[in-house]
């Protein structure tokens, strides 16, 4: 789940880039 939102980028940093 790749979100372009800067807030979710740091929130789901490991979750998105895992």
mmCIF file of the N, C-alpha and C atoms, coordinates in Angstrom:
data_MODEL
# 
_entry.id   MODEL 
# 
loop_
_atom_site.group_PDB 
_atom_site.id 
_atom_site.type_symbol 
_atom_site.label_atom_id 
_atom_site.label_alt_id 
_atom_site.label_comp_id 
_atom_site.label_asym_id 
_atom_site.label_entity_id 
_atom_site.label_seq_id 
_atom_site.pdbx_PDB_ins_code 
_atom_site.Cartn_x 
_atom_site.Cartn_y 
_atom_site.Cartn_z 
_atom_site.occupancy 
_atom_site.B_iso_or_equiv 
_atom_site.pdbx_formal_charge 
_atom_site.auth_seq_id 
_atom_site.auth_comp_id 
_atom_site.auth_asym_id 
_atom_site.auth_atom_id 
_atom_site.pdbx_PDB_model_num 
ATOM 1  N N  . UNK A 1 1  ? 0.843 -1.198 0.000  1.00 0.00 ? 1  UNK A N  1 
ATOM 2  C CA . UNK A 1 1  ? 0.000 0.000  0.000  1.00 0.00 ? 1  UNK A CA 1 
ATOM 3  C C  . UNK A 1 1  ? 0.882 1.253  0.000  1.00 0.00 ? 1  UNK A C  1 
ATOM 4  N N  . UNK A 1 2  ? 1.100 1.783  -1.168 1.00 0.00 ? 2  UNK A N  1 
ATOM 5  C CA . UNK A 1 2  ? 1.964 2.955  -1.296 1.00 0.00 ? 2  UNK A CA 1 
ATOM 6  C C  . UNK A 1 2  ? 1.121 4.224  -1.350 1.00 0.00 ? 2  UNK A C  1 
ATOM 7  N N  . UNK A 1 3  ? 1.255 5.030  -0.311 1.00 0.00 ? 3  UNK A N  1 
ATOM 8  C CA . UNK A 1 3  ? 0.506 6.286  -0.256 1.00 0.00 ? 3  UNK A CA 1 
ATOM 9  C C  . UNK A 1 3  ? 1.425 7.460  -0.551 1.00 0.00 ? 3  UNK A C  1 
ATOM 10 N N  . UNK A 1 4  ? 0.907 8.445  -1.260 1.00 0.00 ? 4  UNK A N  1 
ATOM 11 C CA . UNK A 1 4  ? 1.701 9.608  -1.629 1.00 0.00 ? 4  UNK A CA 1 
ATOM 12 C C  . UNK A 1 4  ? 1.621 10.677 -0.550 1.00 0.00 ? 4  UNK A C  1 
ATOM 13 N N  . UNK A 1 5  ? 0.978 10.334 0.550  1.00 0.00 ? 5  UNK A N  1 
ATOM 14 C CA . UNK A 1 5  ? 0.831 11.281 1.651  1.00 0.00 ? 5  UNK A CA 1 
ATOM 15 C C  . UNK A 1 5  ? 2.100 11.291 2.499  1.00 0.00 ? 5  UNK A C  1 
ATOM 16 N N  . UNK A 1 6  ? 2.633 12.484 2.766  1.00 0.00 ? 6  UNK A N  1 
ATOM 17 C CA . UNK A 1 6  ? 3.854 12.631 3.557  1.00 0.00 ? 6  UNK A CA 1 
ATOM 18 C C  . UNK A 1 6  ? 3.669 12.163 4.998  1.00 0.00 ? 6  UNK A C  1 
ATOM 19 N N  . UNK A 1 7  ? 2.453 12.308 5.509  1.00 0.00 ? 7  UNK A N  1 
ATOM 20 C CA . UNK A 1 7  ? 2.157 11.905 6.877  1.00 0.00 ? 7  UNK A CA 1 
ATOM 21 C C  . UNK A 1 7  ? 2.175 10.378 6.998  1.00 0.00 ? 7  UNK A C  1 
ATOM 22 N N  . UNK A 1 8  ? 1.565 9.709  6.045  1.00 0.00 ? 8  UNK A N  1 
ATOM 23 C CA . UNK A 1 8  ? 1.520 8.253  6.053  1.00 0.00 ? 8  UNK A CA 1 
ATOM 24 C C  . UNK A 1 8  ? 2.871 7.665  5.679  1.00 0.00 ? 8  UNK A C  1 
ATOM 25 N N  . UNK A 1 9  ? 3.687 8.471  5.027  1.00 0.00 ? 9  UNK A N  1 
ATOM 26 C CA . UNK A 1 9  ? 5.006 8.017  4.597  1.00 0.00 ? 9  UNK A CA 1 
ATOM 27 C C  . UNK A 1 9  ? 5.895 7.728  5.801  1.00 0.00 ? 9  UNK A C  1 
ATOM 28 N N  . UNK A 1 10 ? 5.796 8.597  6.792  1.00 0.00 ? 10 UNK A N  1 
ATOM 29 C CA . UNK A 1 10 ? 6.615 8.419  7.993  1.00 0.00 ? 10 UNK A CA 1 
ATOM 30 C C  . UNK A 1 10 ? 5.914 7.507  8.991  1.00 0.00 ? 10 UNK A C  1 
ATOM 31 N N  . UNK A 1 11 ? 4.591 7.421  8.896  1.00 0.00 ? 11 UNK A N  1 
ATOM 32 C CA . UNK A 1 11 ? 3.820 6.592  9.814  1.00 0.00 ? 11 UNK A CA 1 
ATOM 33 C C  . UNK A 1 11 ? 3.957 5.120  9.434  1.00 0.00 ? 11 UNK A C  1 
ATOM 34 N N  . UNK A 1 12 ? 3.849 4.854  8.142  1.00 0.00 ? 12 UNK A N  1 
ATOM 35 C CA . UNK A 1 12 ? 3.945 3.472  7.673  1.00 0.00 ? 12 UNK A CA 1 
ATOM 36 C C  . UNK A 1 12 ? 5.257 3.283  6.938  1.00 0.00 ? 12 UNK A C  1 
ATOM 37 N N  . UNK A 1 13 ? 6.325 3.793  7.531  1.00 0.00 ? 13 UNK A N  1 
ATOM 38 C CA . UNK A 1 13 ? 7.643 3.743  6.907  1.00 0.00 ? 13 UNK A CA 1 
ATOM 39 C C  . UNK A 1 13 ? 8.108 2.296  6.739  1.00 0.00 ? 13 UNK A C  1 
ATOM 40 N N  . UNK A 1 14 ? 8.071 1.558  7.835  1.00 0.00 ? 14 UNK A N  1 
ATOM 41 C CA . UNK A 1 14 ? 8.517 0.173  7.799  1.00 0.00 ? 14 UNK A CA 1 
ATOM 42 C C  . UNK A 1 14 ? 7.433 -0.724 7.216  1.00 0.00 ? 14 UNK A C  1 
ATOM 43 N N  . UNK A 1 15 ? 6.186 -0.312 7.370  1.00 0.00 ? 15 UNK A N  1 
ATOM 44 C CA . UNK A 1 15 ? 5.062 -1.108 6.898  1.00 0.00 ? 15 UNK A CA 1 
ATOM 45 C C  . UNK A 1 15 ? 4.956 -1.056 5.378  1.00 0.00 ? 15 UNK A C  1 
ATOM 46 N N  . UNK A 1 16 ? 5.253 0.129  4.810  1.00 0.00 ? 16 UNK A N  1 
ATOM 47 C CA . UNK A 1 16 ? 5.142 0.305  3.371  1.00 0.00 ? 16 UNK A CA 1 
ATOM 48 C C  . UNK A 1 16 ? 6.399 -0.186 2.670  1.00 0.00 ? 16 UNK A C  1 
ATOM 49 N N  . UNK A 1 17 ? 7.545 0.037  3.310  1.00 0.00 ? 17 UNK A N  1 
ATOM 50 C CA . UNK A 1 17 ? 8.813 -0.340 2.704  1.00 0.00 ? 17 UNK A CA 1 
ATOM 51 C C  . UNK A 1 17 ? 9.286 -1.699 3.201  1.00 0.00 ? 17 UNK A C  1 
ATOM 52 N N  . UNK A 1 18 ? 8.376 -2.463 3.770  1.00 0.00 ? 18 UNK A N  1 
ATOM 53 C CA . UNK A 1 18 ? 8.747 -3.763 4.288  1.00 0.00 ? 18 UNK A CA 1 
ATOM 54 C C  . UNK A 1 18 ? 8.513 -4.838 3.223  1.00 0.00 ? 18 UNK A C  1 
# 
